[in-house]
Amino acid sequence: MRTIAIINQKGGCGKTTVSINLSAALAAKGYRTLLVDMDPQSHCAVGLAVPEEQIEQSIYDVLIGMGRGEPIRINEILWQISERFELAPSSIDLAAFEQQMSGVKDRENCLRKVLDGIRDEYDYVVLDCPPSVGLLTFNSLRSASDVVVPVEMGYFSLHGLSKQLQTLKVLCEQCEQKINVMVLASMYDIRTKMGREILAELKKHFSDKMFSTVVNFNTKLKEAASLGQPISEYDSASKGYKDFLGLADELIGTNTQMNRAELVNSLQAKLNVISASAEELLATIQPAAKPEQPKPQLTLDEKLADFYGVRQINGQVVFTTLYPRAQTVQIAGDFNAWSPESTRLERLGDNGKWQLALPLEKGIYKYRLVVDGHWQQDPYNDKTEMNPYGELNSVLHVQ
């Protein structure tokens, strides 16, 4: 089984479009294909017309279950998209994964362990990664045999590519498995001079690590996405579908046995060159610098929204946590006689944040969160102490 991570820190590069349509093309060629949405925005479900309200469990539940030693089989959450093509959908809950797994041993390998359990069931797994570097992206990279970096044909995309490759280099150095990294020219419009110049620069510096297939700008791809269909179903005669068939053919034939050290060295050798080329191209369109605007002063509520955990502010202890799917979040501790009913957190809007401010005297307190009736330690407080029941209490020191 080959696992292909579609990664780019920059949004708007067609990452989800590539993930969906590459998966569909591989399935059309007869390969058992699984698309795993690792992005909390859940765009794969939207692009494949999977109703959000009908997604009872997502990849979040599978990863959390694996991390906590309560595994859920990934097969239980899958949606059949077409013959040989299935989707493991995401949900907004996935945004809390990194915080929920704080301090959990081997948390960077949750996805790899999940996929190891289905290694004989699929030929290809495609991972649509979030546009950020964090635990979700690192889980994807730890699972991957291949990485595809889609690059939009714009000046700023070229400028950011060197930073993207630098990040991949750092992450690859921490991984033990062999990873084949390839650059994909995406959203290419041959009619524009800018597009032709960017593509020429990419080919100049990445000829050996770049797909010869180019995903052209195509309105049919956007129409297909708006109707919740892969291009293979919406218009199999379109140029967009032919591009992805070509990409699938090329990917199938690529060498995934490249030595990891060779990969890191080959990327490192190109970083300064591609960055310099981007600077030269950017110089031709760089706008005049605008005077820096003074930053607005944040209110107390806005400052509180910038952290999770527990903090002392203005004589009170403020607890902030993230549970998007919870109906109730309470605190039980030695400051309230371990009675959660008397101390409830308040939900802040629809983003899954919960918060409570308590006036506590100086001292050391022990507490636990009670989420929908389930007692657990505070995932955002790394200070803990074993209790008589063999579980962990969170510890708070009020000064």
Secondary structure by P-SEA (a helix, b strand, c coil): cbbbbbcccccccaaaaaaaaaaaaaaaaccbbbbbbccccaaaaaaaccccccccccaaaaaaaaaaccccccccccccccccbbbbccccccccccccccccccccaaaaaaaaaacccccbbbbbccccccaaaaaaaaaccbbbbbbcccaaaaaaaaaaaaaaaaaaaaccbbbbbbbbbcccccccaaaaaaaaaaaaccccccccccccccaaaaaaaaacccccccccccaaaaaaaaaaaaaaaccccccaaaaaaaaaacaaaaaaaaaaaaaacccccccccccccccaaaaaaccccccccccbbbbbbbbccccbbbbbccccccccccbbbbbccccccccccccccbbbbbbcccccccccccccccbbbbccccbbbbbbbcc
